[in-house]
Amino acid sequence: MSEQDFRTNRALLPAQIRAGRGLLDWSRTRLAKESGVSLRALVELESGQTARPQSRTLMALTDALTAAGVEFIPANGGGPGVRLTREAALREAMAIIKRD
């Protein structure tokens, strides 16, 4: 996500970050490592303790989740959300098939 895109759509909710992690089955530690954001900052952001997170922190988290296959969905009649990209969903399905 570019900085301009991010400035236009600042509504990254803590629930979207948690949901994105959940879709990827990532721990907070993994997301912190992948994004370069401190674990403490991530915990505070996800729990709503940070009233005004820095744009670069939100961009780093968004970029890490997006690179791993999470797509952020804007509030277009419903609430904002997340989903896996088609490619990420196919990778997940193939991994499940290989386990069985």
N, C-alpha and C positions, 0 to 999 in steps of 0.2 A: 504494500500500500504506500503510495507516495505521500509526502507531507501535505501536499495540497488536497489530496483526497481525504486525508485524515482531518484536516482543518474543516472541511465541508461536512464531515460526518463524525462529530466528536462523541457521539452517544455510544461509547463502548462501555457496556455495563459489567460489573463484577460477575454477574450470572453468566454472561457470554464467555468470559474467560474460564470460569469453572466448567461450563458446558463444553467448551472447546477442548479443554484438558481431558474431560470425560470421554469424548468421542475418540480421542487418540489413546486413551488409557495411560496418560502421562501423570506423573506425580508433580507436585509443586516444585520439587527439586529439579526434575527434568526440564520443566518449562523455564525455570530460572536459568539453568545452564544454557539451554538452547537460545534464549532471548538476550542473555547478558544482563538481565535485571536481577538485583539482589533478592534472595529468598525472603528477607524481611519485607522489602517493598512489595513483593508479590502477595505475601500473606496479608499485609495491611490493605492492599488494593482489593483483593478478593473478598475480604471481610467487611469492606465498606468503611474502614477506619481512615482512609485517605480521602479527604473532601475534594481536593483539587490535584489529582495526579499530574505529573509533568507529561507534556505531549510526547517527549522522546521515550518515556517509559511505556506509554500506551502503544506507540508506534512499534517499539521493539517487541512487545508481547504479540501484537497483531501480526507483525511480519513473521515471527517464529511459528505461530499457529497456522497462518496462511501457507507458509512454505511446507508445512507438514500435511496439508490437505484440508484445513478447516476453511469454510467459506462463511463470512459474516453476512447475515441477512438483515436488511434495514427494516424499520417499522413501517410497513406498507399496508395499513389496515389492521394488522395484528401487532404484536410486540416484536421488537428486534430479537434475532435468534442466531443460531449457527447450524451448519450442516456440513457433512463431508462432501468434498467435490466428488464428481463421478469417478475420477481416477482413484482417489483415496478409498472410496467405497468398494471399488472393484478389488483393490489390493487387500482390503480387509476380508472380503468374501473369499478370495483365493487363499488367504492364510487360514481361514476357518476350514475350508475344504481340505487343505493339506494336513490339518490336524486330525481330521476324521478318518 
